Amino acid sequence: MADPLLEEVGALLREVAADVVVPLFRRLDDADISEKAPGEVVTVADRKAEALISAGLRRLRPDSVVVGEEAVAEDPSLLRHLRGAGDVWLVDPVDGTSNFAAGRRPFALMVALLTDGVPAASWVYDPLDGTMATCRVGEGTWLDGTPVRTTEREPLAGALRGTAMTRFLPPDFRRSVEAGGERLGELLPGQHCAGREYLDVLTGAQQFVLFWRTLPWDHAPGTLLVREAGGVARRFDGTDYHPADDGKGLLVAASEEIWDEVRAALLGG
């Protein structure tokens, strides 16, 4: 992989993780954690990391716009840029904040680049194990600098393994999904970190993930990574996911065939 932009943004994420995020892991005081909305925590690490990542991205592309998770919490109108012209960065400075605040892993740093409203590149970095996934639209996905294809990773023992993020599912729907999961193989409860779920699809640790909430900074990076690696990321009705859409429900799978099988088992169609 010799793509200057992929390398520069990757280096920025590594630097911010090493300088700000990891040093604060398991070292937060009570005053360092607050709620930005009921049940939604934010830490000083989120805010410091977003400020540094945003500044670094603007240096790389001076005419670009940065839409960060914490900035949107203060000014939701920033989301209008997701369908705008030019280069727009989506930033999740610490994906898995609830884990981070509780001193649990995993968590990740994530960035996606949209050009004229179309996802163009993305980065997901797990700073604790050092895994970095990057991609450019039309050019494929790299995992730690090596090209990766999800369609070439066979499920162990022929059984599918995947995650259903059931926390926000309506109760009746959750029961239906859990019952369907028993027919597939192993259904995992989720790691409270979308970035890690996407990395696990790329590595072959799991073959699918079902999400209900689809906030753009949580899913713009990972959906592009999976698609560029040969996988599928679609709404439950089969339409492609776009970060500017505000609908619910997203099914991600390592291949078209697995997506169809999981959809039939979990969603009944």
N, C-alpha and C positions, 0 to 999 in steps of 0.2 A: 504494500500500500504506500504510494508516494503521492498523496493528495495533500497539498499544503494546507488547505482549509481544514480537512479532517484532522491533520496533525496539530494545527495551531489551536483549534478548539479543544481537542483532547488534552493538549498540554495545559491549557487554561483550567480545565476541570481538575486535572491532577494537582495543579498548584493550589487552587482554592481548597480542595479537599485536604491537602497536606498542611496548609497554613492555618485554616480556620475550622473546618468541619471535624476532622478526626481528633485534633487536640481538645475539642469540647465534648467529645463522646464520653459519656459516663463521668463528666466533670461539670455538669450544669448545676447551678444553684436554683432554688425555688424561684427566685426573681428573674431567672433567665427563661422561664417558661410561662406563657400566657395563652389565653383563648382569644382568637380573632373572630370566632363565631361559636355558638353552642356546640360542644363536642369536637371542635377543630382547634388543635393546639398549634402554636408557633413558638419557635425558640430564637434566641439571639443568633444561633448558627444559621438558621434559615435567612434571617435578614442580612447578616454580614456576608454570607456567601452570595446571596442574590445581588447585592450591591457590587461585589467584586466581579462576579461573572458578567453582569450587565455592562460594567465599565470596560471589561476586556473585549466583549463582543462589539461594542461601539468603536473601539480602537481598530478592530479588524475590518469593520464595515461602517465607516463614519456616517453614511446616509441611512443606515438601517434603524428600525424601531425594535425595542425590546419589550416584550410582554411577559413579565414575571409573575409567578403565583402570588407573591406577597404584595407586589405593586397593584395587582388586580383586586386584592382584598381591600385596598385603600381607594381604588378608582376603577370600578367595573367597566367603565366606558372604554378602557384600553382594549377590550375584546373586539371592538370594531375593526381593529387593524388586521385581524386574522383573515379577512377577505379583501384586504387592501392591496394596493400596488407596491412594488418594490420588495425589499428584503425585510422580513419580520422574524425575530427570534422568539421562541417560546422557551421559558426557563423554569425548571423546577429545581430549586437550589438544594433541597434535601427532601427527596421523595421517600416517604416512610417516616414522616416526622413523629408520629405517635411512637414508633419503635425507638427512634433516636432519643426522644425525650424520656423514655422509660429505661434507657440504657440497653435496649435490645437491638440485635441485628435482624434482618438486613435493612439497609437504606442505600440510596443512590443519588447521584447528581445527574440531571438530564437536561438536554438542550435539543430543540428542533429548529431548523431553518425553513421558513416558508418563503417562496419567491412568487410574487403576484398571486398569493392565496393558495399556492400549490406546495405541499411538502416536498422539500428538495434535498435535505440532508438531516442526519440526526446522530446523537451521541447518548449513550447510557453508560455510566461508570459506577461500579461498586468499589468504593475505596478500601474496604476491609480485605477483600481478596484480590483486588487489583484488576478485576475483569473490566475491559473496555470494549464496547460494541459501537461501531460506526458504520454509516452508509451514505451513499449518494444515490439519488434516484436514477434508475437506469444502469447503474454500475455495480450493484451488488452490496452485500454486507460483509464486514470484516469483524472477526472476534479476536481480540488481542493481535491484530495485524494479519490474521489468516482468513482467507475467504471461507464463508460458511454457507451451507445449503441445508435448510431444515428438512427438505424432502429426501435427503440422503441418510437421515438418522432414523433407524428402525426402532419401534418400541421394544423394550425388553420383554422377552417371553411372549411377544405378540399381543400383550395387553396394553391398552391405552392408560396413560397416567396424566392427570391434569388437575386444574384448580377451578373451583367455583367460588368467587368472592361473594359470599352470601349475606354479608353484614347488612347491606342496604336493599336486599331483595324483598318484595312484598311477601308476607308469610306463606300464602298459598303457593306462590311461584317457587319459593325456596324449597318447600316440601316436594314439589314436583321435580325440581332440579336434583335434589338429593336422591330421590328414588331412581331417577334416570341414571345417575352416576354409578349406581350399583351394577348396572348392566354393562358399563363400559370397561371397568377395571378398577383403578384406584382414583378416588375423588378426594383431593386435598382441600383443606379449609382456607388456604390463602395465607400469605406472609405479611399482609398490610404494607406492601411495597410493590407497586405496579412495575417499577423498573426491574426488580429482581425476577418477577414473574416472566417478563419478556426475555430477560437473559436466560432463564431456565428453558424456555422454548428453543432459543438459539443453540444452547448446549446439548439439547436432547434430554435434559432431566425431566421434562414433561412435554406433552404433545399438544396441549390446549389450555386455554384460560377463558373463563367466562366472567365478565364484569357487568355491573349494573350502572354505576356512576361512570361517566366518561368525561371528566374534566380535561381540557385540552393539553395542559402541561403534563398530565399523567399519561396520556396516550398518543399524542402526536409523535414523540420519539420512537416508542416501541412498535407502534403499528407499521411505521415505515421500515424499521429494521427487519421485522418479520416478513413483510411483503418482498423486500429486496432479497431476502434469503430464500424465497420460493414459497413462503407461507401465505396465509389468508387472514385478513382482519376485516370483519363485516358486522353490520348491525344484524339483529336477529332476523329481520326480513330479507336479508341477503344483499342489501345495499352497502356500498363501500363506506367505511368510516372517514369522516373529514373533521379536523379539529374545530372548525367553526360551527359544526352542528351541535345543538343542545339536547339531543334526544337521549334516551336511556337504552342501555343494553349493548354489549359488544362481545362477539365471540371470535377468539383468535386461535388459529390452529396451524400446525406445521405443514399441512398440505391441504389441497382441495378435497381429497378423499376423506381425510380425518375431519375436516370442517363439516362435511355432509353427515358423517356418521355421528359426530358429537351433537350436531343440531337435532338430528332425528331422535337421539336418546334423551337429551336434556330438554329440548323445546317442543318435541312432538311433531316435527315436520321438516 
